[in-house]
């Protein structure tokens, strides 16, 4: 009896991918509105000795998710699921590239601004732009999650070849 790892790997990849979305939603509900509201005065949450260290979640979750998506793709290569996993994996890699090139440098630049009790209008504008663009990025992740879950609804058996 042949067993397939296609479905379990795809389920694990979906759980990991949706965990990324959950982390992003959590941050957008709880911390982003606070730190982006009035920088640099609102940035103390990052700069205190016991400041938020969100990187402890983000740095490990992305490679795990990418590896699970690649493993799910390999295990489902000959099935109807391949297209949907590829859409998600390609989109996710694109999001990670944009994150590395724009979101992380901007976030570091904003949050590492020395604390001051005043509000800097230019820094506030940059923080609000970051927040808005990050919500667009999050929306794209939701679309990719739909694609991944839609792929999970497709047959796990290999597609019939020609002839």
C-alpha positions as CSV (number, residue, x, y, z in Angstrom):
1,X,0.0,0.0,0.0
2,X,1.5,3.3,-1.1
3,X,1.2,6.2,1.3
4,X,1.5,9.8,0.1
5,X,2.9,12.7,2.1
6,X,1.2,15.2,-0.3
7,X,-1.8,15.9,1.9
8,X,0.0,16.0,5.3
9,X,2.7,18.3,3.9
10,X,0.2,20.6,2.3
11,X,-1.8,20.8,5.5
12,X,1.4,21.6,7.5
13,X,2.4,24.3,4.9
14,X,-1.1,25.8,5.1
15,X,-1.0,25.9,8.9
16,X,2.4,27.6,8.8
17,X,1.3,30.0,6.1
18,X,-1.8,30.9,8.1
19,X,0.3,31.3,11.2
20,X,2.2,34.0,9.3
21,X,-1.1,35.7,8.6
22,X,-2.2,35.4,12.2
23,X,1.0,37.0,13.4
24,X,0.6,39.9,10.9
25,X,-3.1,40.4,11.9
26,X,-2.1,40.3,15.6
27,X,0.6,43.0,15.1
28,X,-1.8,45.1,13.0
29,X,-4.4,45.0,15.6
30,X,-2.3,45.4,18.7
31,X,1.1,47.1,18.1
32,X,1.2,48.8,14.7
33,X,-1.5,51.3,15.5
34,X,0.3,52.2,18.8
35,X,3.9,52.7,17.4
36,X,2.7,54.4,14.2
37,X,0.5,56.9,16.0
38,X,3.0,59.4,17.3
39,X,6.7,58.6,16.6
40,X,9.2,59.0,18.1
41,X,7.2,59.4,21.4
42,X,5.3,56.2,20.6
43,X,8.4,54.1,19.9
44,X,9.3,53.3,23.5
45,X,7.8,49.9,23.2
46,X,10.7,48.9,21.0
47,X,13.5,50.7,22.7
48,X,13.2,49.9,26.4
49,X,15.4,47.2,27.9
50,X,12.4,44.9,27.7
51,X,11.1,46.1,24.4
52,X,9.1,44.1,21.9
53,X,11.3,41.7,19.9
54,X,8.9,40.5,17.1
55,X,11.9,39.3,15.1
56,X,12.0,36.3,17.4
57,X,8.8,35.1,15.7
58,X,9.3,36.5,12.2
59,X,12.9,35.2,11.5
60,X,12.1,31.5,12.1
61,X,8.6,31.4,10.7
62,X,9.4,32.5,7.2
63,X,12.1,29.8,6.4
64,X,9.9,27.1,8.0
65,X,6.9,28.2,5.8
66,X,9.0,28.4,2.6
67,X,10.5,24.9,3.3
68,X,7.0,23.4,4.0
69,X,5.6,25.0,0.8
70,X,8.5,23.6,-1.2
71,X,8.1,20.1,0.4
72,X,4.3,20.3,-0.3
73,X,5.0,21.3,-3.9
74,X,7.4,18.4,-4.4
75,X,5.0,15.9,-2.9
76,X,2.1,17.2,-4.9
77,X,4.0,17.9,-8.2
78,X,2.0,15.5,-10.3
79,X,-1.4,16.5,-8.9
80,X,-3.9,19.3,-9.6
81,X,-2.6,21.0,-6.5
82,X,0.7,22.0,-8.1
83,X,-0.7,25.2,-9.7
84,X,-2.2,26.4,-6.5
85,X,0.9,25.7,-4.4
86,X,3.1,27.4,-7.0
87,X,0.8,30.5,-6.9
88,X,1.2,30.7,-3.2
89,X,4.9,29.9,-3.1
90,X,5.7,32.4,-5.9
91,X,3.6,35.1,-4.3
92,X,5.1,34.5,-0.8
93,X,8.6,34.7,-2.2
94,X,7.7,38.0,-3.9
95,X,6.3,39.3,-0.6
96,X,9.4,38.2,1.3
97,X,11.6,40.0,-1.3
98,X,9.6,43.2,-0.9
99,X,9.6,42.8,2.8
100,X,13.4,42.5,2.8
101,X,13.9,45.4,0.5
102,X,11.3,47.9,1.8
103,X,9.4,46.8,4.9
104,X,12.2,45.7,7.2
105,X,14.6,48.6,6.4
106,X,11.8,51.1,6.8
107,X,10.6,49.6,10.0
108,X,14.2,49.5,11.4
109,X,14.7,53.1,10.4
110,X,11.5,54.3,12.0
111,X,11.7,52.2,15.2
112,X,15.3,52.9,15.9
113,X,14.8,56.6,15.9
114,X,15.9,57.9,19.3
115,X,13.1,58.4,21.7
116,X,11.8,61.9,22.2
117,X,8.7,63.1,24.0
118,X,7.7,65.1,20.9
119,X,5.9,63.9,17.8
120,X,7.7,64.2,14.4
121,X,5.2,64.8,11.6
122,X,7.5,63.4,8.9
123,X,8.2,60.3,10.9
124,X,4.5,59.9,11.6
125,X,3.8,60.2,7.8
126,X,6.4,57.5,7.1
127,X,5.0,55.2,9.8
128,X,1.4,55.6,8.5
129,X,2.6,54.9,4.9
130,X,4.4,51.7,6.2
131,X,1.2,50.7,8.0
132,X,-1.0,51.2,4.9
133,X,1.4,49.3,2.6
134,X,1.7,46.6,5.1
135,X,-2.0,46.2,5.1
136,X,-1.9,45.8,1.3
137,X,0.8,43.1,1.8
138,X,-1.4,41.4,4.4
139,X,-4.3,41.4,1.9
140,X,-2.1,39.7,-0.7
141,X,-1.2,37.0,1.9
142,X,-4.9,36.4,2.5
143,X,-5.4,35.9,-1.3
144,X,-2.5,33.5,-1.3
145,X,-3.9,31.6,1.6
146,X,-7.1,31.2,-0.3
147,X,-5.2,29.8,-3.2
148,X,-3.3,27.3,-1.0
149,X,-6.5,26.1,0.7
150,X,-8.2,25.9,-2.6
151,X,-5.4,23.7,-3.8
152,X,-5.9,21.5,-0.8
153,X,-9.4,20.9,-2.0
154,X,-8.1,19.4,-5.3
155,X,-7.4,15.7,-5.8
156,X,-4.3,14.3,-4.2
157,X,-3.9,11.7,-6.9
158,X,-1.6,12.3,-9.8
159,X,-3.2,13.8,-12.9
160,X,-3.9,11.4,-15.7
161,X,-1.3,11.7,-18.4
162,X,-2.1,12.0,-22.1
163,X,-3.2,8.9,-23.9
